[in-house]
């Protein structure tokens, strides 16, 4: 599962859609909200959304960072003219949030909702189910008042109706059930509304944080309405990372790349999202965290050409700068269910062949561990390639535990 944060704007739009499509839950949320970007014109928004002129407004950056109020980045109870001026003064400006600096480019605007009572709710996916947190004392001090938070657990293959919500009044129980079903139907992995208010049966989600399981994109794209997965605040992609992002967007497979340390000694080319986490954790556990050059994955049955372009990008990065110790490349993965190992390895072999001279110049040692459909043919290709290009390639199949190849590659085991 790959969790990706979404904007508060999109999370609220999805909630509004869900409650409209499910009137049986008895709650409503109009989803009156706009997303202001550098090229946006507030006059046009106001023409299409008359409520902007009729109501007092709330404005804040919508860029995947929290504590906006503590950083003076929330405007409350203001008319349209003041709101527009406030946004214009901050649009395109660099701000520092904690240790991270970034430029403000997206602002959320919605009606100000007077209310007396604030609540807190969060739902997160865990290994064996989903955990729900609820408090009738929501707001900025929720962490200080965590002893008032009630916890409920929904095991895998169980429904929310199978869980006792003891300690919650009837209306809140109905809302928790509705929100949990929203969480499941839209494939969220994390959802937090802090605070939210209830005015009759109208829900006011005042602050919304959410992450989706992007591996569900193949079945939820229409439901999500081509939702944007924005770049984390303050994060600027290298041209190589941007290239892989663009490649990923054009395929049904999953291709991910994050450069951690371009001068690193240890490079990974891992098949599978879960495997990428395991390999990365193992490198760190062995004391090579500061030497880990990259993090990412190729999975979901990428084509030979897609795998070639992914491998070529990593090899180009790895061979840009020499290290007197040489470098280690681990081509790893679990045991694939449906990815043709031989087909993806053809793409990797093609890239390795192109970079054979640079691999020798950089004294690169390659360690392979893979299993799955046609893995024997894939491993045979790798063994043959090592002899042909005169680059040391040590090859293992599923008989070797997935993490042992990391220990072997880093000299901890023979």
C-alpha positions, 0 to 999 in steps of 0.5 A: 500500500502506498499512502499519498496525501491529498489537499484538504480541498479534495478531501472535503469535496469527496466527503460532500459527494459521499454524503450527497450520494448516501442520504440514508446516513442522515447527514449533509455537507454542501462542500462550498469551497474553492481552491485558489492558485496563482492563476486564479481570479477571485472575481471569477470564483465569486461569479460562479459561487455567489456565497463568496459574496454573501458569507464571511469566509475562512482562508488558509494555505492548502499544501499538506502542512499543519499548524497553520493557525500557529504560523499565522496562516489562517484568516477567519470571519472575513469578507471577500475583499479582505480575503482576496487581499490576504491571499494576494499578500501571501501568494508566491511568498516563501514561508518557513513551517518548522524546519521546512521552507516552501512557497505558498501556491494554493489557498483554500477558501470556504464559509466561516461556520459559527459553532459552539462545540468542536469534535475530533475524529481520526481513522487510520489503517493498521496491519490487522484493521482500522483504528478509530479515534474520537473526542468531543473535545476537539481543536488545537489542544487535542494532543494535550487532552489525549486522555479524553480520546476514545479508541475503537478497532475494526478488524479486517473482514469486519464491518463498522456495524460489528463494532460496539461504539460504547460511550458515544451518543446516538447521533455521534455513533451514526456519524462515526459509522457514516465516516468510516464507510466513507473511509472504506469506500474511497480507499483512504489510509488515513483521515483526520478531521480536527475539529469538526462541528455539527449544526443540526445534521449539517457537518462542518469539517473545519480542518481535514487531513487525509491520505489515499491508497494510491494503489487503488487508483486503477479502480477509484480513478472515476470516483476520485475524479482524477484527484491530484497528489501534490508534492509535499510542501517544500519538496523540489523534485530533481529532473530524474525524479520528475522524469519518473513521476511523468513516466508513472503517470502514463502507465498502469504500473507503479514507478517511484523514485526519491533521491536521498543521497546522490553521493551514496554508496548503496543503490536500490532497484526494488520491485514492489512497494512492500519490498522497497520498505523492507530493503530500505529498513534493512539497509538502515538497520545494518548502519548504512542509512547515511549511505543509502542513495535512493528509495523507490519501486517498480511494480504492477507489471511494468513493460520492458521499455518502462523498466529499461527507462527506470533502470537507466535513470538509476544507473545514470545517477549512480555513475555520475560520481566515483567513490573510492570504495566502489558502489553497490547496486541491489536489484531486489524484490519479493516473489512476484504474483503476476509480474513477468520477472524475465520481461522486466529483467530484459529491460534492466539487462538492456540498461546495464549493457548500455552502462557497462563501461561506467559500471566498471569505471565506478567499480560497481558490484551488483547483487540480485534476488528475485522470485516469481513468474519466469524468474529462472529465465530472468536470473539466467539472463543476469548471470550471463550478462555479468560474464559478458560485460565483466561486471560482478553480478551475484544472483539469487532466487527465492531460496535466499531470504529477501533481506539476506541479499542486503547483508551479503551485499554490504559485507555482513554475510557470505 
